[in-house]
Amino acid sequence: MATNSVDKLFMGGASLLLLSVITSKAASRFGVPSLLVFLGIGMLAGSDGPGGFYFNDPALVQSLGVISLIFILFAGGLDTVWTAIVPVVKSGLSLSTLGVLLTTGLVGWFASSFLGFSGLEGLLLGATVSSTDAAAVFTVLRERNLSLKGDINPLLEFESGSNDPMAVFLTVGILELLTEKSSSPLVLIPRFFQQMILGLAIGYIAGKIIISFINRLKLEFEGLYPVLTIALVILTYGLSEQIGGNGFLAVYICGITLGNGNFLRKKSVILFHDGLAWLMQIVMFISLGLLVFPKQLFAVTLSGLLLSLFLVFIARPLSVHISLFKSKFSFNDKMVISWIGLRGAVPIVLATYPLLANVEKAHMIFNLVFFIVLTSVLLQGTTLQIVARWFGVDTPIKKKFSYPIEYVPTVDLKNELIEMSVSGDSQAIGRTLIDLQLPSGALIVLIHRKENVLVPRGNTQIEVNDTLLVLADRTTLPKVRQVIGY
């Protein structure tokens, strides 16, 4: 009998995953964000939906959320190109700290002034919805085949990956002030610096140690490398939390360090963690959908709508404009950055903390946060492309061409395989490969011309808009770029 129950559980879980993948493909064609689909599937499968599955375990959802967030942040760090992030680090840090703090304060003021919350209860609500969601932001951007001009993309990437630790810190800290009346707000200031500094240091050191460890270990089977990184990422999070650091910041920095380092089987590890991050997103959103009781949302519809509109049109824009006051970003850039501040699963996970702490308005906070996330993904997610075009910062994503070869560098190899585009003013146009006189150690492996891939010879001429696949030693790359005019 127990076996039958387990079998049914496995079949039900697998069916929900399969349904999520299939329906997300169909939904994206109609402009519906897939994250909304995942939440909807969970709600339909729950007790108030046709699925009728009763699920009311905030502790389990919180644990799933923490585990999911660890691997989503780590995968986000792996995909982060540090050279692209450097120009926006200052602005990104301002958004992920000051911006989160301002959003918390503004939402807290609105909730305490108009929705009947006390000051601390309002701040708690504000803290739970203060961070943007990396998964939500970049899933919607990819689904819309949309990129943004200038440094907006790397800024959003850095902000949405680094503001979760601040939101977690504020949520836990304010919750402590609510439940422990003797606690003072002043204790949060040194604790903030402790958590952020230790999280940053542990993440960076762990990343460097993991790179060295992987390269020295040299496992016999490629499939063991992802397993190894899973264990090491969890250890990084646990160690940071144990000694008083911020574990989420640690795994994100660890991911950035690994992604910009050189280690064995790097490509397969990145691909694995990308797939794992998608699995974590789906599981997290479905479980959050199961946890909510849709009938209870009707009771907070008016309050939730008012709060959502205040967050989208006042709190988020104000926090962005103040945080980026002295930045290089234009008014139009800031307006689009404000609009793309989607809320996702992280606020809902944070809303389980008051439930487990038995705070007086915990259920109301959870339902309001869930309503805000639904509104944010539905309103901002579906209109993102229109708003970006309106403010003149949209540009289509240039789809990466899939070459018929795969380059897997070893640790000791100092060569890199990179793409170089031939622009209209390049001095290489019309010249043969022999005439280019590339430096020793540099080789043009393939040429992508229109829809064709050419294997170049010495007499092959370079044409405008060619994309050259160049294999070269890192020390000669500047000279190659000079010759190509890239």
N, C-alpha and C positions, 0 to 999 in steps of 0.2 A: 504494500500500500504506500509506504514511504517512497519506494522507488518510483512508483507511478507519479507521485506528486513532484518528485525531482525532475522526472522526464517532462512533465507538463510545464514546469517552470523553465526548463531549458528550451523547450519548443516555443513557449510564449516569448521568452527573451530574444531568441533568434528571429522569430517572426517580426517582432518590433524593430529590430535592427535592419532586417531586410526591407521592411515597409518604409523605414526612414530613408534608406539609401535610394529606393526607387521613387518615392514621392518627392524627395528633394530635387531629383532630376526634372521631374514633371513640373514642380512648382516654380523652379527658376525660370522656365520658359514663359511663365505668366507674371513674372516680376515679384513673386512671393519669396522672401528670404527663407532659406532652408532651416535656419535656427527656429523660426516661427513654426515650421512644419514639425520639427522634433518636439517642441513643447506641446503642440496640438495633439500629436500622436499619444504623448503621455497623458494628457487630459482626457482624451477619448477612451484610453484604456483604463482610466481610473474609475473610482467608485461612482462618480456622477455621470460617467459616460457609458456608452453601450458595452464597453469591455467589462465594467462592473468589478474591477479588481480593487479591493480595499487596501489602501496603503497609507499608513500614518506613522512614519518612523523618521522624524527629523534628524535623529542622531546618525542613522545610517546614511541619509542623504548628505549630511554635513561631511561625514567621513569620505563618501564617494566624491563629493565636491572638492575636498582638500586634495585627495589623490589625483583627481582629474586636473586640477589647477596646477599641480606640480609638473605634470608632464606637458600640459599645454604651454606653460611658461618656458619650460626647458626647450621644447620644440621651437617656440618663437625665438628664443635666444640663438639656437642653432642656425636659423635662417637669417639672422641679423648680420648684415655686412657692416663691420665697424667703420670702414672708411666713409660709408654713406651716412652713418649716424653722427660722426664727429662734429660736422657743422651745426647740428641741432641739439647737441647734448645739453647746453645751457637752457635752451627754451623747453626741451623735453622735461628736464628736472624741475623747472619752474611749474610746468603744467601738472606734473605728477605729484608735487608736494603742495605748493601754494594753491594751485588750481583745485586740488581735491579738498583742501582745507576751506577754501572759499565756498565751494559747492556745498560742503557739509553745513557751514554756517548759514548760508542763504536758505537752503531747504529747511534747516532747523528753525530758522526765524519764521518762515511761512507756516510750517506745521504747528508751531506753538501759538502763532498769532491768529490763525484762521481755522485750524482743524482740531482744536481742543487738546493738543499735546502739551505736556510740561516742557520746560526748557531743555532738560537733559533727554527726555523722550524724543523731542523734535530733532536734537542733534544726533541721536542714535539712528533715527530714520534717515537723516541726511548723510550720515557716514556710510550706511549700507548701499546707498545709490550714488555715491560720490565718484566711483571709478568707471572709466569706460572699459569695454570688453574687447580684448585683442581678437578673440575668435569671432565675435560679432562683426567688428569693423572690417576685418580683412576677408571674411567669408562673403560679406555683402559686396565689397569692392571687386572680388574675383567673379562673383556671379553676374555683376553688371558689366564685366569686361572694362572696368574703369580704373584709370590711374589719374594722378593729380600732379599738376605742374610744380616745378621747383622742388623745394625740400619738404613739401607737405606730407608726402608719403612716408619718408623716414621719420618725420616728427610724430606722426600718428602711430607709427610702429613702435617707436621708443616710448611714447606716452602710455599707450594701452598695455605695453608689457611691463612698465615700471610703476604704474600708479596703483596696482592691486595691493602691494605691500603697505602703502600708506592707508588705503581704505580699510584693510584688515586691522592695522594698528589702531586707527581711530575707533573702529567698531568695538574692538575688545576693550580699549581704554575707557570709552564712554560707558560701556556696559558695566565695567568695574565700578565706575563712579555711581551708577544707578543702584547696584546691588550691595555695594559696600559703602555705607554712608560715611564712614570715617576716612575714606580715601580722599586725597586732595588732587585737584587737577594739576598741581605743580609737579607731581611725581611723573607725569606723562612726558615732560620735556626731556629730562635726562634719559628716560627709557627710549624715547624716539631716536635720539642720536646713537644710543647703544645698539639698538636693533639694526638701524640702517648701516652703521659703520661696520659692525660685526658681520652682517649679512653680505655686504659688499666684499669685505676682505675674505671671508670664508668661501664665497662663490668663486672669486678669482683664483685663490690658492687651490681650491678643489679642482677647478678646471685645468690648471697647469699640472697638478699631480695626476689627474685622470689621463691627460695626453701622454705623459711620461710612462704611466703604468701600462696603458694599452700598447704603446710602441715597444716596451720592454717585454711584455708578456708573450706577444706573438702567438696567439691561439691557433690551433690546428684547423678549426672549423669556423668559417665566416659567420655562420648563424649564431655563434656564441657571443659575438661582439655586442649586438643589441641587448642581449640578456645581461651582459656585464655592465653596460651603461645604465640599464634600469636600476640595478642594485646600487651603483655608485651615485646616481642622482638621488635616490631615496635616502642614502646615507648622508649626502650633502645637506638635504633638507633637515633630517633628524639631528645631525650634529649642530647645525646653526641654531635650531630651536632649543636644544639642550643647554647651550652655553649663553643663551640670551640674545641671539641674533634673529633676524627675520628670514625664515626659511624660504619664503617665496622669492624674496629678492636674491637669496643665495643661489637658487636653482636657475633663475633667469640669467644672472651674471655668469654662472657656470656654463650655461648654454652658449652665451656670447663668446666666452673664452674658447670653448671647444670649436664652435663654428668658424672662428677666425684663426684656428690653429691647424696643425698638420698632423694627422694620426692615421693609423692603419684602418682600412675599410670605412673611411669617413663617409663616402657617398651612400653606402648601404645602411650605415647607422642613421644618417639624416633621413633617408627614405622611410626607414622603419619608424622613427619617432614622429614623422609627419603622419603616417597612417595611425599610429597609436594616439596622437593628439585628436584626430578625427573621431576615433572610437570613443575617447574620453568625452569629447563634446556631445556626441549622440547619447551616450549613457547618462551623462549629467543632465542634459535637457529633458530626456524622457523621464528620469527619476524625479526631477523637479515638477514636471507636468503631472506625474502620478501623485505627488505629495499635496498639490493644491486641490481644493474642493471648489470647482467653478461656481456652484450656487452661492458660495460665500462672497464671491467677487461682486455680486450685484449690490451688496450692502455698502461697498466702498466705491461704487462707480463714480459718483459725483466728486467725492474727495480725491479719488485717484486721478480723475480727469483734470481737475484743477491743479493738482500737484505735478502731474506730467507736463501740462502746458507751462507751468511756472519753471520747471526744470529745463525744458527744451528752449523756451523763448527768453528766459530772463537769467536764471542761475548759471547755466552752462555758458551762454555768451559773455556774461559779466566776468566769470572766472577766467575765461580764455583771454579776453581783451586786457584784463588787469595783469594776468600772468605773463602775457606776451607784449606788455606795454612798450618796452625798449628793444624789442626784437626786430629783425629785418622783415618780418611778415607784414604784408599789406592788409588793409581793411578787408578786402575781398577774401584773402587767404584766411583771416581770422574768422570770418563769418562761416566759411565752409568747414573749418576745423571745429567750430562750435556745433554745426549741424551733424557732423560725423561722430559726435560723442555718443555712440550707441551704448545702451545698457544691455547686458547679457546675463549669463548664468551666475557670474560672481556676486552681483547684488542679491540674488535669490539665495545663494549659499550663505552669504553673510546674514540674511534675514532669519536663518535657522538658529543663529546664536542667541537672540532674545527668546526664541521658543524654548530652547534647552535651559536657559537661565530663569524661566518662568517670570519674565517681566510682565507687568500688568497689561500693557497694550501689545503684547508680542504677536498675537494672531492678527490684529489689525495692521501692524507693521508688515508682517509677512504678506498679507493680501494686497496691501498698498504697493509694496515693492514688486510683487508679481504683476500687478496691473500696470505699473510704470514700465517694466521691461517689455510687456506685450505692446504697449503704446509706442515705446521707443523704436522697437524693431519694425512695427507696422508702419508708423508715420515716417520716421527718418530713413529706415531701410529701403522703403519703396520709392522715396522721393530724392534719394541721394544724388542720382545722376542728373535729375532736373536742376537741383540746387547748384551742383558743381558747374553745370553748363551756364546757368543764369549768371553766376559770378565770374565766369570765364576762366576757370582753373582746371577744367576737365580735359583729359587726353586719353585716347584708347590705349589699352595695354598692348604692348608689342609682344605678340606670342613668340615664345622662344622656339627656334627651329630645332627639330630633333635630328641630329647627325647620325649617319649609319655606323659610327664608331663610338667606343666608350673609352675614356682615358682614366685609369686608376693609378694615381701617383703613389709611389712608395715613400716612406718617411725620409729616406736618405736622398731621394731624387729632388734636385733643386729646380727642375723645369716646371713650367705652368702651361696649360693649354687654355688660351683665351680667344675671344672673338674681337675682331677689329673691323669697324665699318668704314668704307671708303666714301668720304663725303665729296661733294661737287668741287671743292677747292683743293683736293688732295693732289700733291705733286706726283703721286704714284699712278694716276690715271693715264692709260695708253702705254705704259712701260711694261716690259716683260719682266718675269721674275729674275732673270739674269741681270737685267739692267738695274734692278732695285739695289743690288749689292747689299743684301741683308748681312748683319754681323754674324760672325761665326757662332754656331750653336743655336741659330734661329731657323725655323723651317715653317713654310706655309703648307699645312697638311691638306686642307680642303678649301674650296671656294664655293660659297653659297651665292648663286646668281639667279635672281628671280625665284623660280620654283625648282631649279636644278642644283645638283651638287657636282662640282667638277674636281677631278684629281689633277692638280696643276703640274705642268712641266716647265722646263726652263724657258720655252718660248710662249708660254701663256701670258696674255696681256691682261692687265688689271683694268676693270671698267668701273664707272661710277655706280654707287649703291651696292657694290660687291661687299659681302661679309667674309672676311678672311679668318680661317681657323688657324691660329699661329701657336706652334710649340716652341718655347724659348726658355732659356735660363733667365731667372728673375733679374740678374744683373744686366742682361742685355735688353730687357723689355723697354726701358726708356729710349734706347737707340732705335728699336723696331718701331715704336710709336712715332718717333721723329721722321723715319723714312716713309712710313705709311701716311703720316699726317693725321693720326688718330688723336 
